[in-house]
Amino acid sequence: MYDLVIRNGRTIRGERLEIAVTDGKISEVAAVVSGRGQKELTLAPGELLSAGWIDDHVHCFEEMDLYYDYPDAIGVEKGVTTVIDAGTTGAENVGRFYQLAKAAKTNVYALVNISKYGIVEQDELADLTKVQSQLVAEALKQYPDFIVGIKARMSRTVIGDNGIKPLLMAKEIQAANEKLPLMVHIGSNPPELADILAVMEKKDVLTHCFNGKPNGILDQQTDCIKDFAKDAYERGVIFDIGHGTDSFNFHVAEKALAAGIKCHSISTDIYIRNRQNGPVYDMATTLEKLHLVGYSWEEIINKITLAPAENFNLAKKGRLQPGMDADFTIFTIADGQKQLIDSNGNVRTTAEVIQPVKTIIGGRIYDNQL
Ligand SMILES: [Zn+2]
């Protein structure tokens, strides 16, 4: 007898799918599971099932003033089973974040900011005495299952007069710690995007990849994707959405797609203000925007399950296979008119909406319908 059997599921490709769960792990995946479950959940016609959605760029340490939210408000309540907080905290306060995060229903991980107090203030990399490799190494040792990488924010308001130097320090910290995943935020210059990308290597994650700023990947004079951005993409730098208040532009995403550049992972950069007031609102709304740009639903789901799990070494997540954590998102895709707004105020109308119905985390079922 299994703990839970999910019946009558369909994948995004329309294939029949049933899943059995024991002790919070997937024990069987089949078109039809023959054994019974202590609990059985039968999906309604039209309900789709995927591995649990992963949002790899959020801000959910509630004790911060600048960028904060509550893990469950952006996670389980929005169909997202796992969130990765992208550098809200540094080595000095990641422990406090861990204490709070472990009480959440949502799975929470952290990228530790290379600056030791994280984003307490907007310019956390203006004073480089706050970047200490030793402190990051100690935090990693103390929270090995919580910290999944490091974060460096490389834009004008953050770095003071330090140019590219904080990124070079991040690369040194990365090299000293078993090639930890590194996420780099981009925005207004300085530093120049060309200089940032010149330092980034295969598998490093570039977040805010489709921002609409002059220092983004699109040359605003020629309306073409910059050559050095194409080069970085071809070298294997990972392009991550990181929508946020200021960092997703429909036109840039469309021009990139036309140039053969698709983002690898889709994330929201959500926190309380852009959740409540937009333009982010939630993961589903972000997915609708990428669909409108021209991504198929199948690839969209891949970019919030398998892709982020691989990028951040979440070995038990992102796949529907025996032995994986029993994290699932049940959702519908239906016809419906909805206005979508990007970070620059451009409005488009989608004819298809995606809606999480239930979120299952470690085999526990949470209802998303109001
Ligand atoms: Zn962010």
Boltz pocket constraint, residues with backbone or C-beta under 6 A from the ligand:
constraints:
  - pocket:
      binder: B
      contacts: [[A, 57], [A, 58], [A, 59], [A, 86], [A, 244], [A, 269]]
      max_distance: 6.0
